[in-house]
Amino acid sequence: MERTNLEALRAKCKLICDTCYVDDDVLIDVLCDAGIDPDGEASGTSAAQLVECAIPIVKGWVETSRSEGGISVSIDREAVEKNILFWCQRYGLDASEYLSGSMTVVEDVSESY
């Protein structure tokens, strides 16, 4: 079964931050702004394009504090930033467009151990 771009974008958001559950209208709006048909088959859209769409959504999710039913949700911002860096590197995206400071530089410290 082929996934739609909407379904694939939702999955990319969860890969970056597993607690990211965004309304469809937000996902659809981001896809349309990027010129991607939300109902189109994801096989016709590059994974890099979907990650580029997912990162701002996830960053907005992380920066918005929320409480539901008296329970507040805490998100590990550093872990999310590391995930963003990972996915940027995997798909050849410039992480500095999405992250600031030292998070965009990965040093090889393997000789330190």
C-alpha beads as a LAMMPS data file, in Angstrom:
LAMMPS data file: protein, C-alpha beads

113 atoms
112 bonds

1 atom types
1 bond types

-500.0 500.0 xlo xhi
-500.0 500.0 ylo yhi
-500.0 500.0 zlo zhi

Masses

1 110.0

Atoms # bond

1 1 1 0.000 0.000 0.000
2 1 1 1.435 3.330 -1.083
3 1 1 1.465 6.169 1.447
4 1 1 0.384 9.678 0.671
5 1 1 2.675 12.655 1.166
6 1 1 0.521 13.600 4.155
7 1 1 1.096 10.206 5.801
8 1 1 4.802 10.278 4.971
9 1 1 5.214 13.770 6.434
10 1 1 3.465 12.703 9.624
11 1 1 5.894 9.756 9.875
12 1 1 8.940 12.006 9.321
13 1 1 7.740 14.304 12.117
14 1 1 7.485 11.316 14.464
15 1 1 10.955 10.108 13.442
16 1 1 12.398 13.426 14.560
17 1 1 10.261 13.694 17.709
18 1 1 8.199 10.669 18.699
19 1 1 5.672 12.767 20.629
20 1 1 4.948 15.082 17.680
21 1 1 1.273 14.772 16.827
22 1 1 0.205 17.672 14.648
23 1 1 -3.215 18.323 13.156
24 1 1 -3.658 17.425 9.501
25 1 1 -4.421 21.027 8.557
26 1 1 -0.916 22.077 9.671
27 1 1 0.710 19.235 7.731
28 1 1 -1.378 19.977 4.648
29 1 1 -0.528 23.680 4.819
30 1 1 3.208 22.976 5.017
31 1 1 3.038 20.522 2.115
32 1 1 1.069 22.959 -0.036
33 1 1 3.518 25.772 0.772
34 1 1 6.310 23.473 -0.467
35 1 1 4.386 22.721 -3.669
36 1 1 3.738 19.104 -2.656
37 1 1 0.319 17.494 -3.151
38 1 1 -0.776 16.147 0.265
39 1 1 -2.814 13.391 -1.414
40 1 1 -0.093 12.500 -3.906
41 1 1 1.899 9.297 -3.585
42 1 1 4.923 9.674 -1.347
43 1 1 7.028 7.648 -3.757
44 1 1 7.019 10.671 -6.046
45 1 1 8.415 12.962 -3.338
46 1 1 12.000 12.797 -2.124
47 1 1 12.578 11.973 1.518
48 1 1 14.742 15.086 1.773
49 1 1 11.789 17.274 0.742
50 1 1 9.637 15.679 3.426
51 1 1 12.332 16.130 6.081
52 1 1 12.627 19.790 5.037
53 1 1 8.894 20.110 5.644
54 1 1 8.979 18.172 8.922
55 1 1 11.752 20.100 10.679
56 1 1 9.894 23.423 11.116
57 1 1 6.790 21.550 12.226
58 1 1 8.727 19.657 14.879
59 1 1 10.577 22.785 16.005
60 1 1 7.227 24.521 16.477
61 1 1 5.937 21.513 18.390
62 1 1 8.954 21.486 20.707
63 1 1 8.814 25.226 21.360
64 1 1 5.134 25.099 22.325
65 1 1 4.561 23.983 25.897
66 1 1 1.349 22.113 26.508
67 1 1 -0.678 20.536 29.235
68 1 1 -3.530 18.110 28.692
69 1 1 -5.809 16.888 31.441
70 1 1 -3.477 18.290 34.087
71 1 1 -0.474 16.440 32.667
72 1 1 2.266 18.518 31.108
73 1 1 4.322 17.115 28.267
74 1 1 8.082 17.499 28.491
75 1 1 10.232 17.157 25.389
76 1 1 13.985 16.673 25.381
77 1 1 14.977 19.583 23.151
78 1 1 18.598 18.426 22.861
79 1 1 17.524 14.972 21.675
80 1 1 15.240 16.534 19.059
81 1 1 18.065 18.780 17.847
82 1 1 20.347 15.749 17.554
83 1 1 17.654 13.995 15.523
84 1 1 17.319 17.024 13.255
85 1 1 21.072 17.017 12.742
86 1 1 21.023 13.278 11.968
87 1 1 18.259 13.561 9.362
88 1 1 19.892 16.608 7.773
89 1 1 23.142 14.700 7.411
90 1 1 21.371 11.632 6.062
91 1 1 19.609 13.576 3.319
92 1 1 22.347 16.106 2.559
93 1 1 20.543 19.101 4.034
94 1 1 22.299 22.077 5.603
95 1 1 21.588 21.698 9.328
96 1 1 22.667 25.290 9.982
97 1 1 19.409 26.393 8.350
98 1 1 17.488 24.687 11.159
99 1 1 19.854 24.651 14.144
100 1 1 22.033 27.245 15.743
101 1 1 25.415 27.140 17.368
102 1 1 27.394 24.033 18.180
103 1 1 24.606 21.618 17.235
104 1 1 25.510 21.989 13.566
105 1 1 29.064 20.740 14.056
106 1 1 29.797 17.091 14.680
107 1 1 33.295 16.412 15.829
108 1 1 35.072 13.074 15.629
109 1 1 36.001 12.332 19.224
110 1 1 36.496 8.598 18.715
111 1 1 40.215 8.918 19.465
112 1 1 39.398 10.412 22.860
113 1 1 38.179 7.090 24.206

Bonds

1 1 1 2
2 1 2 3
3 1 3 4
4 1 4 5
5 1 5 6
6 1 6 7
7 1 7 8
8 1 8 9
9 1 9 10
10 1 10 11
11 1 11 12
12 1 12 13
13 1 13 14
14 1 14 15
15 1 15 16
16 1 16 17
17 1 17 18
18 1 18 19
19 1 19 20
20 1 20 21
21 1 21 22
22 1 22 23
23 1 23 24
24 1 24 25
25 1 25 26
26 1 26 27
27 1 27 28
28 1 28 29
29 1 29 30
30 1 30 31
31 1 31 32
32 1 32 33
33 1 33 34
34 1 34 35
35 1 35 36
36 1 36 37
37 1 37 38
38 1 38 39
39 1 39 40
40 1 40 41
41 1 41 42
42 1 42 43
43 1 43 44
44 1 44 45
45 1 45 46
46 1 46 47
47 1 47 48
48 1 48 49
49 1 49 50
50 1 50 51
51 1 51 52
52 1 52 53
53 1 53 54
54 1 54 55
55 1 55 56
56 1 56 57
57 1 57 58
58 1 58 59
59 1 59 60
60 1 60 61
61 1 61 62
62 1 62 63
63 1 63 64
64 1 64 65
65 1 65 66
66 1 66 67
67 1 67 68
68 1 68 69
69 1 69 70
70 1 70 71
71 1 71 72
72 1 72 73
73 1 73 74
74 1 74 75
75 1 75 76
76 1 76 77
77 1 77 78
78 1 78 79
79 1 79 80
80 1 80 81
81 1 81 82
82 1 82 83
83 1 83 84
84 1 84 85
85 1 85 86
86 1 86 87
87 1 87 88
88 1 88 89
89 1 89 90
90 1 90 91
91 1 91 92
92 1 92 93
93 1 93 94
94 1 94 95
95 1 95 96
96 1 96 97
97 1 97 98
98 1 98 99
99 1 99 100
100 1 100 101
101 1 101 102
102 1 102 103
103 1 103 104
104 1 104 105
105 1 105 106
106 1 106 107
107 1 107 108
108 1 108 109
109 1 109 110
110 1 110 111
111 1 111 112
112 1 112 113
